[in-house]
């Protein structure tokens, strides 16, 4: 049973959920999505996303449409076209890529100030990925560098993850399913990979 299956069973709902998976290129977005899918739907070979990929799968009580958005600079302008429809966003961060942390913060600030996001109470789930890489930043340090404490109008949570092994993903799903906004079907959850 994948993590989305577990989320569906906890919620006891039958509904369709649109999830945006955002973050810079090479942060691990596609690998995380692959880990969240049921084991029989997972793929072995992960390749960089060009533009975006749409993954659809059903669980016992939820139908998921996951928009795996490319993090390459030339494709990031596509993200905003999906903000209105999103009910969840996961923002993935490459915690080992200290040089591009500033770029990740700029993209996060652009997202948070977009008219389709700014005035919505949207839970944001951050995955500080690649914790298995030597000298990677802790989730606390990533949070500080992104100034997450300044996000006052939206619930947010950050988890340290290793997408290759699936470590830390369950904690994020547990937090997400516990947010009242998701339970009420009112939330947009963003996953940013840094």
trRosetta pair geometry for C-beta under 8 A, 3 or more apart (Angstrom, degrees):
i j d omega theta_ij theta_ji phi_ij phi_ji
1 5 4.3 -122 -170 90 89 142
1 6 6.0 107 135 -53 116 82
1 38 6.5 -48 -144 -124 33 88
1 39 7.7 -3 8 -3 13 99
2 5 4.9 108 56 2 68 102
2 6 7.4 -129 104 -2 42 87
2 35 7.8 149 -147 146 98 42
2 36 5.8 79 171 159 115 38
2 37 5.0 -98 -117 133 161 22
2 38 3.9 -110 -12 -77 113 38
2 39 6.3 -179 -65 -29 83 57
2 41 7.3 -47 -40 45 144 108
2 42 7.8 157 -93 -52 120 102
2 59 7.7 -120 62 -94 99 112
3 6 5.5 -51 -151 35 39 113
3 7 6.4 44 150 -22 67 102
3 35 7.2 32 0 128 122 79
3 36 4.7 -68 53 -137 112 70
3 169 5.8 -105 -62 134 162 113
3 170 6.2 -144 -115 -95 117 62
3 173 4.7 -149 176 -59 117 163
4 7 5.4 -49 -147 35 36 115
4 8 6.4 40 153 -21 65 103
4 36 5.3 76 -33 160 96 93
4 37 6.7 -1 16 -105 125 35
4 38 7.4 -82 57 -44 100 71
4 57 7.2 106 85 87 151 113
4 59 5.5 -155 125 -49 89 134
4 62 6.8 -119 170 80 95 127
4 64 5.6 -45 -164 -37 147 153
4 173 7.8 -126 -75 -129 41 133
5 8 5.7 -56 -151 35 30 112
5 9 6.4 25 155 -15 65 106
5 38 5.7 70 -36 -85 126 96
5 59 4.3 179 -107 -134 59 119
5 60 6.7 70 -152 2 84 90
6 9 5.9 -56 -147 38 31 107
6 10 6.3 33 155 -20 65 106
6 170 7.9 -4 78 -131 158 89
6 173 6.7 75 83 136 114 143
7 10 5.9 -57 -150 35 29 111
7 11 6.4 19 157 -12 65 110
7 59 7.6 131 65 30 79 172
7 62 7.0 -28 100 15 96 153
7 173 5.4 -109 -69 -173 110 109
7 176 7.1 -18 -124 90 129 110
7 177 4.9 -158 -139 -76 84 124
8 11 6.0 -63 -148 41 28 104
8 13 7.1 -113 -153 58 66 74
8 59 3.7 166 11 98 159 137
8 60 5.7 153 118 54 127 73
8 61 4.1 163 173 56 99 88
8 62 3.9 -135 -105 9 110 105
9 12 7.1 29 -177 -69 35 56
9 59 7.4 -107 -34 153 76 125
9 60 6.0 45 -77 54 85 127
9 61 6.5 142 -80 12 39 122
10 177 5.0 50 92 168 139 150
11 61 6.5 -166 78 105 93 136
11 62 7.1 56 58 -52 134 120
11 177 6.1 -125 -57 -151 95 104
11 182 7.7 -96 -101 132 131 99
11 183 6.5 -167 -132 -116 98 71
12 61 6.2 -130 -158 -136 19 168
13 61 5.2 114 74 155 41 118
13 62 6.5 47 87 -73 90 88
13 185 7.8 176 -163 -67 159 107
14 61 4.9 -100 -77 -158 61 67
14 62 7.1 -152 -132 -72 35 39
15 61 7.7 12 15 153 63 78
15 62 6.2 -16 62 -119 61 74
15 63 7.3 -122 118 30 29 82
15 185 6.4 -74 150 -106 168 125
16 62 7.3 130 -106 -167 25 68
16 63 4.5 -31 -104 73 76 104
16 64 7.7 172 -156 -80 60 21
16 65 6.8 24 -178 -3 102 104
17 62 5.6 -8 4 -168 115 119
17 63 7.3 156 19 76 67 51
17 64 5.6 -23 67 -107 93 67
17 65 7.4 -176 89 30 46 69
17 87 5.1 -114 -154 75 72 135
17 88 6.2 22 172 1 111 120
18 65 5.0 -21 -108 72 71 103
18 67 7.1 23 -175 -11 91 107
18 82 7.9 -147 160 -178 126 100
18 85 5.2 -44 108 141 168 90
18 86 5.4 -123 112 -119 105 39
18 87 5.0 108 53 9 73 92
18 88 7.2 172 94 29 47 75
19 64 6.4 -12 7 -159 117 101
19 65 7.2 166 24 84 70 51
19 66 4.7 -19 69 -112 105 75
19 67 7.0 -174 90 24 52 71
19 86 7.0 63 -137 -150 18 88
19 87 6.9 -54 -72 64 54 77
19 88 4.2 -23 -112 75 82 106
19 89 7.1 166 -165 -84 62 29
19 90 6.6 23 176 -7 109 100
19 189 6.4 -23 -132 69 88 100
19 191 7.5 29 171 -3 104 113
20 66 8.0 160 -91 -160 17 58
20 67 5.1 -21 -112 65 63 109
20 69 6.4 10 -167 -13 90 123
20 79 7.3 91 -173 -153 135 85
20 82 5.6 141 -97 118 123 124
20 83 7.5 -18 -38 -96 163 46
20 86 4.3 -35 -16 -113 114 135
20 88 7.1 -178 25 94 64 53
20 89 4.4 -13 66 -110 101 81
20 90 7.3 -173 92 26 53 62
20 188 7.4 14 19 -176 113 97
20 189 7.9 176 45 85 75 55
20 190 5.9 -18 81 -116 106 70
20 191 7.3 -174 103 27 59 77
21 29 4.7 133 146 -165 114 109
21 30 8.0 133 116 -69 146 42
21 32 7.0 177 -149 79 133 117
21 33 5.7 -76 -52 -63 169 114
21 66 6.1 30 -17 180 116 101
21 67 6.6 -176 22 86 75 55
21 68 5.0 -12 60 -111 125 57
21 69 6.4 177 77 19 63 78
21 89 7.6 173 -81 -157 27 56
21 90 5.0 -9 -115 61 71 102
21 92 6.8 19 -176 -12 89 115
21 191 4.7 -19 -130 63 66 118
21 193 7.7 26 171 -19 88 108
22 29 7.3 -148 90 -109 2 138
22 69 5.4 -1 -98 56 68 126
22 71 7.4 120 -173 -91 53 90
22 79 5.9 60 -115 -128 122 129
22 89 6.1 -4 10 -169 114 104
22 90 7.2 162 28 81 66 51
22 91 5.3 -24 77 -108 94 69
22 92 7.3 173 88 19 41 75
22 107 7.7 -165 159 147 116 123
22 111 7.1 120 129 -95 164 148
22 190 5.7 -22 31 -169 121 96
22 191 6.2 147 36 76 62 55
22 192 5.1 -24 95 -96 89 66
22 193 7.5 -170 110 12 40 74
23 27 4.1 -98 137 64 127 155
23 28 7.7 -24 95 51 151 64
23 29 5.3 176 46 -63 114 112
23 71 5.2 -36 101 -95 56 135
23 91 5.6 130 -71 -170 90 57
23 92 3.7 -82 -26 62 162 75
23 93 6.2 -139 -138 -67 121 41
23 94 7.7 130 165 -22 123 77
23 104 7.1 1 -152 -129 74 105
23 107 8.0 123 -135 102 31 147
23 191 6.8 -53 -29 125 112 71
23 192 4.4 129 -83 -172 85 50
23 193 2.8 127 120 41 168 67
23 194 6.0 -117 -150 -51 107 46
24 27 5.1 107 66 -41 72 121
24 71 4.3 109 173 171 20 129
24 93 7.7 54 22 -125 99 52
24 94 6.6 -77 70 5 112 109
24 97 7.6 -118 84 88 141 152
24 100 5.9 158 166 145 174 135
24 103 6.2 77 -92 108 137 115
24 104 5.5 -83 -23 -85 121 88
24 107 6.9 170 -65 10 83 156
24 193 6.6 -118 44 93 61 79
24 194 6.3 64 18 -123 109 47
25 48 6.7 25 -160 -149 105 115
25 70 6.7 5 -90 178 94 75
25 71 3.8 -170 -53 86 48 96
25 72 4.5 50 -62 -69 136 60
25 73 7.8 -68 -8 -20 121 60
26 48 7.3 -27 -69 -108 71 107
26 71 7.2 -119 17 74 51 131
26 94 6.3 10 112 -67 80 149
26 97 7.5 104 101 -57 110 151
27 71 6.0 90 7 -35 110 174
27 92 4.5 144 125 116 120 101
27 93 6.0 -71 -155 -141 129 11
27 94 4.2 -121 -119 -42 71 89
27 97 7.6 -93 -98 21 77 137
27 104 8.0 109 -92 -102 141 124
27 129 5.9 111 167 50 76 134
27 130 7.8 -113 -162 -16 53 117
27 192 7.8 -40 137 159 164 55
27 193 2.8 143 120 130 127 108
27 194 5.8 52 -131 -11 132 7
28 31 4.6 -58 -163 48 76 118
28 32 5.6 83 135 -29 90 97
28 92 5.5 -136 70 170 83 139
28 94 6.8 136 -5 -88 98 80
28 127 7.6 -105 87 112 118 126
28 129 4.2 -149 45 160 144 159
28 130 6.3 -174 -35 -45 140 90
28 161 7.7 -175 109 104 149 118
28 163 4.2 160 176 14 127 152
28 193 5.2 -169 52 -149 74 141
29 32 5.9 -60 -153 34 27 110
29 33 6.5 25 154 -16 65 105
29 49 7.1 -53 80 4 120 138
29 68 5.8 144 135 -154 113 89
29 69 7.5 -76 165 56 164 59
29 71 6.6 152 -7 -32 136 118
29 90 7.8 145 -134 98 86 107
29 92 4.8 -172 -80 31 73 145
29 191 6.9 135 -127 110 89 113
29 193 4.8 -131 -58 -5 80 142
30 33 5.6 -51 -146 36 35 112
30 34 6.2 39 152 -22 65 105
30 46 5.2 150 112 -159 118 110
30 47 7.8 -57 115 62 167 39
30 48 7.8 -176 4 -129 145 26
30 49 5.6 166 -59 -42 125 110
30 53 7.3 56 -110 39 108 138
30 68 5.5 70 -93 -168 75 142
31 34 5.6 -52 -149 34 31 115
31 35 6.5 31 152 -19 63 104
31 46 5.3 11 -79 -126 79 170
31 163 4.1 97 113 136 114 131
31 164 6.4 -30 180 -74 140 54
32 35 5.7 -55 -150 36 33 110
32 36 6.4 29 153 -20 66 108
32 90 7.0 -148 122 132 144 146
32 92 6.0 -163 -3 -93 150 140
32 127 6.2 130 -110 73 152 171
32 129 7.0 -97 -59 -96 120 135
32 161 7.2 36 -104 143 113 154
32 163 4.6 -81 -70 -123 71 124
32 169 6.6 167 -149 -105 88 121
32 191 6.9 -155 108 162 151 148
32 193 7.1 -166 -4 -80 138 124
33 36 5.7 -59 -149 36 32 111
33 37 6.8 40 153 -30 64 100
33 55 5.9 145 166 18 129 155
33 66 5.5 155 -139 138 121 151
33 68 5.4 -73 -21 -87 163 119
34 37 6.0 -50 -156 20 32 114
34 42 5.2 86 178 -143 86 86
34 43 5.9 -90 -130 42 122 79
34 46 6.3 -102 -22 -87 154 116
35 42 7.3 45 -91 -116 30 126
35 163 5.9 -152 -10 -164 141 74
35 166 4.5 175 -159 -100 130 88
35 169 5.8 -168 117 -44 130 169
36 66 7.9 132 83 -86 132 159
36 169 6.6 -143 -77 180 84 137
36 173 7.5 156 -127 -76 105 127
37 41 4.4 -104 158 89 122 111
37 42 5.4 161 79 -74 110 69
37 55 6.9 -94 -79 168 126 140
37 57 5.9 93 -138 21 98 163
38 41 4.9 72 63 14 84 107
38 42 7.5 -136 94 -29 41 83
38 57 6.7 -155 11 164 101 144
38 59 7.4 157 -53 -99 113 83
39 42 5.7 -37 -150 3 39 119
41 57 5.6 56 -167 -110 173 148
43 46 6.9 132 93 -71 106 65
48 70 7.6 59 163 -132 85 97
48 72 7.7 66 171 -46 122 116
49 52 6.5 25 167 -122 123 32
49 53 5.5 -111 -131 -7 111 105
49 68 5.5 -148 -102 129 155 105
49 69 7.3 130 119 134 146 15
49 70 4.5 -151 107 -88 96 75
49 71 7.6 82 60 5 109 72
50 70 5.9 30 -140 -88 16 143
50 72 7.7 -1 -119 16 55 140
50 75 7.4 -176 -168 -67 45 151
51 70 5.6 92 45 -12 9 131
51 75 5.8 -153 -104 -131 31 132
51 78 6.8 101 -160 -53 63 170
52 67 5.7 -3 179 -174 133 85
52 68 6.1 155 -164 80 73 55
52 69 4.8 -24 -106 -109 110 53
52 70 5.9 -115 -71 -10 57 81
52 75 7.4 167 -45 175 77 128
52 78 6.2 -150 -30 127 120 146
53 67 7.9 156 79 -157 44 42
53 68 4.4 -9 59 58 92 114
54 65 6.4 -15 -167 -168 102 89
54 66 7.1 150 -157 75 50 52
54 67 6.0 -18 -103 -102 75 62
54 68 7.5 -163 -78 20 24 81
55 64 7.4 -6 108 116 87 105
55 65 7.6 155 80 -156 50 40
55 66 4.4 -12 60 58 100 105
55 68 6.4 55 -8 -19 107 113
56 63 7.4 4 -168 177 91 88
56 64 6.7 173 -145 91 46 62
56 65 5.3 -8 -100 -103 86 70
56 66 7.7 -172 -75 20 38 71
57 63 7.9 -166 102 -153 31 56
57 64 5.6 -5 61 57 70 104
58 62 7.2 -178 -153 96 58 46
58 63 4.8 -22 -106 -107 86 73
58 64 7.2 179 -90 18 33 73
59 62 4.9 19 46 52 108 81
59 63 7.7 -154 25 -74 65 34
59 64 7.2 51 -9 -14 98 107
67 82 5.4 -135 105 -163 171 160
67 86 7.5 -91 32 -93 128 99
69 75 7.2 179 175 135 80 111
69 76 7.8 83 150 -120 117 49
69 78 6.3 -173 -148 93 108 109
69 79 5.4 79 180 -94 161 81
69 82 7.2 -152 -73 35 128 147
70 75 3.8 18 82 94 121 155
70 76 7.6 -109 97 -63 78 52
70 78 7.3 58 43 43 93 135
71 75 7.5 25 38 73 7 109
71 76 6.9 32 -154 -81 39 94
71 193 6.9 -86 -70 66 152 105
72 75 4.9 63 67 19 88 106
72 76 7.3 -145 87 -34 40 82
73 76 6.0 -39 -147 0 32 116
74 77 7.9 -47 173 12 36 101
75 78 5.3 -26 179 8 73 120
76 79 5.7 -17 -173 -8 58 116
76 107 6.4 -95 -157 -124 141 119
77 80 6.9 -40 -173 19 50 107
78 81 5.8 -54 -170 24 54 116
78 82 7.5 31 147 -8 76 108
79 82 6.4 -82 -170 39 40 101
79 83 7.2 57 145 -52 75 91
79 111 7.1 -60 134 -97 140 99
80 83 5.6 -22 -152 -14 48 118
80 114 5.7 -159 -123 -139 105 146
80 116 6.9 131 -165 32 79 131
82 85 5.8 -67 -163 49 62 104
82 86 5.8 74 142 -46 85 103
83 86 5.8 -55 -150 17 29 118
83 111 7.8 174 -101 -151 123 80
83 114 5.9 -141 -85 112 171 141
83 116 3.8 115 105 104 127 129
83 117 5.3 -87 -164 -52 131 96
83 188 7.3 45 -168 -170 64 158
84 116 4.9 -84 -65 -154 74 130
86 89 5.6 39 164 -61 144 92
86 188 4.4 73 110 -145 96 108
86 189 7.7 -135 161 44 105 46
86 190 7.3 47 152 -79 151 78
87 182 7.8 104 154 -125 96 73
87 185 7.0 -38 -152 -166 132 61
87 187 6.2 74 178 85 68 55
87 188 5.6 -109 -150 -98 14 56
87 189 7.1 4 119 11 52 81
88 123 7.4 -20 -127 74 75 98
88 125 7.6 4 -176 12 97 117
88 176 6.9 54 -142 -164 126 130
88 182 6.8 42 -88 -111 109 110
88 187 6.4 47 -86 111 68 95
88 188 6.0 -154 -69 -166 16 35
88 189 2.9 -8 -158 38 74 102
88 190 7.4 -168 158 -44 46 33
88 191 8.0 28 143 -26 88 92
89 122 6.8 32 19 161 115 125
89 124 6.1 -23 79 -121 104 73
89 125 7.4 173 93 34 54 77
89 188 5.4 29 -14 150 100 84
89 189 4.8 -161 34 117 44 34
89 190 2.1 -2 120 -79 123 52
89 191 5.9 -153 155 -3 52 51
89 192 7.7 28 148 -41 101 77
90 125 5.1 -31 -115 79 72 105
90 126 7.9 151 -167 -97 59 22
90 127 6.4 20 178 -8 103 111
90 172 7.6 68 -129 161 112 141
90 189 6.1 23 -56 134 63 96
90 190 6.1 -132 2 149 12 28
90 191 1.3 11 123 -50 66 119
90 192 7.1 -154 138 -9 45 38
90 193 8.0 34 129 -45 89 81
91 108 6.6 69 -163 -103 154 100
91 111 7.8 -176 -95 63 131 170
91 124 6.2 7 2 -176 119 102
91 125 7.2 164 25 84 71 49
91 126 5.1 -27 73 -106 98 71
91 127 7.4 177 87 23 47 70
91 190 4.7 30 -42 131 94 93
91 191 5.0 -157 -9 158 24 20
91 192 1.7 1 178 -8 91 82
91 193 6.8 -152 162 -20 45 39
91 194 7.5 28 148 -34 91 91
92 126 7.8 154 -92 -161 26 54
92 127 4.8 -16 -114 64 73 106
92 129 5.3 17 -170 -16 97 131
92 163 7.9 21 -146 -59 134 138
92 191 5.2 25 -39 150 80 92
92 192 5.5 -138 22 126 31 26
92 193 1.8 0 106 -68 95 81
92 194 6.7 -166 129 -5 44 49
93 101 7.7 49 -167 -120 116 76
93 104 5.6 80 -124 -166 97 156
93 126 6.4 11 -4 -174 116 100
93 127 6.8 177 25 87 71 54
93 128 5.2 -25 70 -112 111 55
93 129 6.3 162 72 19 47 81
93 142 5.6 134 107 -163 149 134
93 146 7.4 -93 -95 -56 154 140
93 192 5.7 33 -50 118 82 89
93 193 5.4 -156 -30 -179 21 29
93 194 1.9 -4 -144 28 85 94
94 97 4.0 38 103 11 120 116
94 100 7.1 34 60 69 117 120
94 104 7.9 -160 34 -67 76 142
94 129 6.0 -41 -100 74 44 98
94 130 5.4 26 -151 13 68 140
94 193 6.2 49 -41 155 68 86
94 194 5.3 -109 28 125 50 39
95 128 4.4 60 -66 175 126 90
95 129 6.2 175 -2 65 92 38
95 130 5.4 -170 44 67 81 89
95 131 6.2 23 58 -77 143 62
95 133 7.6 164 81 50 83 111
95 136 4.3 66 109 -180 99 105
95 137 4.6 -131 -174 54 90 80
95 138 7.6 135 -170 -16 138 3
95 139 7.3 -62 -101 -79 145 53
95 141 8.0 101 -156 77 105 102
95 142 5.4 -70 -113 -69 97 131
95 160 7.4 -2 -31 -132 166 80
95 194 6.6 69 -66 90 52 92
96 130 4.6 -84 -4 122 112 132
96 133 3.8 -15 -82 89 149 144
96 134 7.8 71 -128 62 120 42
96 135 6.9 91 -137 87 84 73
96 136 4.1 -56 -76 -99 78 90
96 137 7.5 -169 -78 6 31 72
97 100 4.7 -13 143 38 116 106
97 101 7.0 164 105 -48 73 71
97 130 7.9 67 -12 57 84 155
97 194 7.1 -145 61 153 105 65
98 101 5.6 -25 -158 -16 41 119
98 137 6.5 120 -89 -40 92 118
99 102 8.0 -54 162 17 40 97
100 103 4.6 -41 -167 35 78 118
100 104 6.1 85 134 -24 82 94
100 194 7.5 -171 104 -169 94 77
101 104 5.5 -51 -150 36 36 115
101 105 6.5 39 150 -21 66 103
101 137 7.7 43 -87 1 139 157
101 142 7.5 -140 -131 -131 118 70
101 145 4.9 -27 167 151 136 142
101 146 7.4 -113 -176 -63 93 77
101 194 6.4 58 -118 174 66 124
102 105 5.7 -52 -151 34 32 113
102 106 6.5 36 150 -20 64 103
103 106 5.6 -51 -151 34 34 113
103 107 6.5 32 152 -16 65 104
104 107 5.8 -55 -149 38 32 110
104 108 6.3 33 151 -20 65 107
104 146 6.7 -61 114 -97 105 107
104 192 6.8 120 -167 161 102 121
104 194 4.0 57 -142 -123 162 106
105 108 5.5 -53 -146 37 32 113
105 109 6.3 34 155 -19 66 105
105 145 6.8 -118 -62 140 125 78
105 146 5.1 -166 -99 -124 89 62
105 147 7.0 71 -142 18 120 97
106 109 5.8 -54 -147 37 30 111
106 110 6.4 33 153 -20 63 105
107 110 5.6 -51 -148 35 33 114
107 111 6.4 37 151 -21 63 105
107 192 7.5 157 103 -141 114 125
108 111 5.6 -54 -151 35 32 115
108 112 6.3 26 155 -16 67 108
108 146 5.9 33 40 -160 166 111
108 192 6.1 15 -88 -117 100 169
109 112 5.8 -55 -142 40 31 108
109 113 6.2 14 162 -6 65 114
110 113 6.3 -71 -146 47 24 100
110 114 6.6 45 152 -49 62 95
111 114 5.8 -40 -155 -1 31 116
111 117 6.0 -8 165 54 67 170
111 190 6.7 120 167 -154 146 165
111 192 7.9 -145 14 -80 164 127
112 117 6.3 -111 -130 115 26 126
112 118 6.7 83 158 -98 52 68
112 151 7.0 -117 -124 -107 143 101
112 154 7.9 -136 -130 14 100 142
113 117 7.7 30 49 73 14 106
113 118 5.7 30 -149 -85 30 115
114 117 4.6 58 67 22 95 106
114 118 6.3 -169 72 -31 39 90
115 118 5.9 -39 -116 20 27 117
115 119 7.6 -5 -164 8 55 102
116 120 7.5 -7 156 -7 47 129
117 120 5.9 -83 -154 38 35 109
117 122 6.3 -61 -154 15 82 151
117 188 7.2 -113 -121 83 86 148
120 154 7.8 42 101 -96 64 113
120 188 6.3 42 122 16 140 122
121 153 6.7 -112 -104 157 73 78
121 154 5.9 171 -154 -108 51 67
121 155 7.5 48 175 1 90 84
121 181 6.1 -150 117 -99 101 141
121 186 7.3 21 75 129 99 114
121 187 7.3 -67 110 -107 74 78
122 154 5.2 -16 61 -136 61 127
122 181 7.4 -177 -125 147 28 157
122 187 5.7 124 -140 -162 53 71
122 188 3.9 -30 -136 57 120 91
122 189 7.0 -168 175 -71 87 34
122 190 7.0 53 140 -14 124 100
123 154 6.6 178 -92 175 25 90
123 155 4.6 -21 -109 77 82 100
123 156 6.8 163 -163 -84 56 43
123 157 7.7 1 -174 5 99 96
123 176 6.5 143 126 -131 140 71
123 179 4.5 32 -83 175 155 174
123 181 5.3 174 -24 61 107 129
123 182 6.2 -50 27 -40 145 100
123 187 4.7 7 15 -165 98 140
123 188 7.5 170 45 70 60 40
123 189 5.1 -16 89 -95 91 86
124 151 7.1 -76 40 -179 137 161
124 154 5.8 55 -6 132 105 129
124 155 7.5 172 24 94 65 51
124 156 4.3 -13 65 -110 94 97
124 157 7.8 172 90 26 57 56
124 189 6.5 157 -109 -149 29 54
124 190 4.7 -17 -130 48 88 96
124 192 7.7 10 -178 -5 109 106
125 156 7.4 -174 -76 -153 28 62
125 157 5.7 -11 -119 63 67 91
125 159 7.5 -4 -175 6 91 108
125 172 5.1 97 -172 -168 126 107
125 175 6.7 146 -112 86 107 116
125 176 5.3 -29 -66 -75 140 113
125 189 5.2 19 4 -174 103 109
125 190 7.1 174 39 71 62 43
125 191 5.7 -18 84 -90 93 76
126 142 7.6 -178 148 124 132 123
126 143 7.6 138 85 -91 153 80
126 146 7.6 177 -133 70 156 165
126 148 7.0 -88 -8 -103 158 143
126 156 6.6 36 -10 180 104 105
126 157 6.9 -163 30 95 78 43
126 158 4.1 -22 75 -106 113 81
126 159 7.2 164 89 21 62 62
126 191 7.4 148 -111 -143 29 51
126 192 5.7 -23 -121 50 80 95
126 194 7.9 1 -165 -1 105 113
127 158 7.6 173 -83 -155 17 62
127 159 5.7 -23 -114 67 63 92
127 161 4.6 -13 -169 10 103 142
127 163 7.5 73 153 -66 141 102
127 168 7.1 127 -144 119 93 118
127 169 7.3 7 -117 -100 132 69
127 172 6.1 -30 -82 -74 93 158
127 191 6.0 14 4 -160 108 99
127 192 7.6 179 37 69 69 48
127 193 6.3 -17 74 -97 101 72
128 131 6.9 72 113 -64 89 99
128 137 7.1 -98 -170 90 127 89
128 138 7.6 46 130 152 157 31
128 139 4.2 -178 28 -105 147 76
128 142 4.3 170 -112 29 127 163
128 143 7.8 -72 -58 -39 134 75
128 158 5.8 46 -22 178 105 107
128 159 6.9 -163 25 90 80 38
128 160 5.2 -34 73 -104 107 55
128 161 6.6 146 70 19 50 78
128 194 6.8 -28 -120 53 62 104
129 161 4.9 -31 -103 77 63 103
129 162 7.3 123 -159 -101 66 25
129 163 5.4 1 -145 -22 119 108
129 193 5.4 -7 11 -144 135 94
129 194 7.5 153 30 52 87 54
130 133 4.6 1 165 1 100 119
130 136 5.5 -174 113 -111 86 143
130 161 7.9 30 -4 89 34 72
130 162 7.0 77 -116 -115 18 62
130 163 7.6 -22 -58 14 57 95
131 136 5.5 -156 -125 91 37 148
131 139 7.9 -26 -87 -45 123 89
131 160 4.7 70 -76 176 147 100
131 161 6.3 153 -3 72 113 25
131 162 5.1 -90 52 -60 90 86
131 167 7.3 -99 57 95 124 121
131 168 7.1 98 10 -23 141 149
132 136 7.6 53 48 -3 26 146
132 162 4.4 73 -29 -123 109 125
132 164 6.9 -64 25 40 151 120
132 165 7.3 109 -56 4 143 120
132 167 7.9 111 -52 43 106 135
133 136 4.6 99 71 -52 88 114
137 141 4.1 -120 -176 90 104 125
137 142 5.1 131 108 -56 121 80
137 145 7.2 -10 172 -4 164 140
138 141 4.7 96 53 7 78 100
138 142 7.0 -139 96 -3 41 86
138 160 6.8 -46 -162 -89 59 130
139 142 5.5 -50 -144 38 36 115
139 143 6.2 43 153 -24 65 104
139 158 4.9 163 -177 130 110 111
139 159 6.5 -76 -117 167 152 11
139 160 4.2 -113 -39 -59 118 86
140 143 5.6 -54 -152 34 29 115
140 144 6.5 29 150 -18 63 105
141 144 5.6 -52 -149 35 34 112
141 145 6.3 32 154 -18 66 106
142 145 5.8 -57 -145 38 30 109
142 146 6.2 15 159 -6 66 112
142 158 6.7 -177 89 -174 113 146
142 194 6.4 148 -154 73 119 138
143 146 6.2 -67 -144 46 25 100
143 148 4.5 -68 -157 28 79 128
143 149 7.2 79 158 -35 101 81
143 158 5.2 -151 -76 21 107 162
144 147 7.3 23 -178 -76 33 42
144 148 7.8 -58 -56 22 21 88
144 149 7.8 14 -106 -7 53 112
146 194 7.2 -123 -69 -62 128 164
147 150 4.7 8 152 5 101 120
148 151 5.6 -36 -170 11 58 114
148 156 6.1 -137 -170 109 111 144
148 158 6.5 -91 -82 -38 177 130
151 154 5.6 -54 173 55 109 94
151 156 5.3 39 97 -1 146 142
155 179 5.5 167 93 -130 151 123
155 181 6.8 -177 28 7 126 127
157 172 6.8 165 104 -127 117 68
157 175 4.4 -95 76 154 173 157
157 176 7.6 -134 44 -59 132 66
159 168 4.7 154 152 174 109 103
159 169 7.5 139 113 -92 147 24
159 171 4.8 156 -125 89 133 115
159 172 4.3 -110 7 -61 149 96
159 175 7.5 -167 -52 8 118 137
160 168 5.2 -128 92 -112 53 149
161 167 6.2 158 -154 91 54 67
161 168 3.5 -141 -96 80 63 130
161 169 5.9 72 -129 -58 123 67
161 172 7.3 -19 -68 -21 125 131
162 165 4.8 14 109 38 113 102
162 166 7.5 -10 88 40 75 23
162 167 4.2 25 43 47 98 112
162 168 6.5 110 13 11 61 113
163 166 7.1 33 -159 -79 35 35
163 169 7.3 85 -111 -61 62 118
166 169 5.4 -70 -170 19 66 128
166 170 7.8 55 156 -28 94 90
168 171 5.6 -48 -162 30 53 116
168 172 6.8 51 147 -17 74 103
169 172 5.7 -58 -158 37 39 112
169 173 6.3 35 150 -17 71 106
170 173 5.7 -56 -146 39 34 110
170 174 6.1 38 154 -23 67 105
171 174 5.7 -54 -149 35 29 114
171 175 6.5 28 153 -18 63 104
172 175 5.8 -54 -150 35 32 109
172 176 6.1 30 154 -19 66 109
173 176 5.6 -55 -144 39 31 113
173 177 6.2 26 160 -15 67 107
174 177 6.2 -58 -144 39 25 104
174 178 6.4 21 156 -17 60 114
175 178 5.8 -71 -155 40 28 111
175 179 7.0 39 151 -38 65 95
176 179 6.0 -42 -158 7 35 111
176 182 5.9 80 166 -42 73 165
176 189 5.8 37 -138 -122 120 156
177 182 6.3 -109 -122 100 31 142
177 183 7.6 77 -179 -67 55 86
179 182 4.7 82 73 6 96 102
179 183 7.0 -171 93 -6 51 87
179 187 6.3 52 112 -59 129 166
180 183 5.5 -59 -149 40 36 112
180 184 6.1 25 157 -11 71 110
181 184 6.0 -63 -146 44 28 104
181 186 4.9 -96 -160 76 76 92
181 187 3.4 95 129 -62 110 112
182 185 7.4 38 -177 -75 34 28
182 186 7.9 -109 -70 49 19 59
182 187 4.7 -53 -69 38 60 135
182 189 6.8 16 -86 -45 116 123
184 187 7.6 98 61 -19 84 88
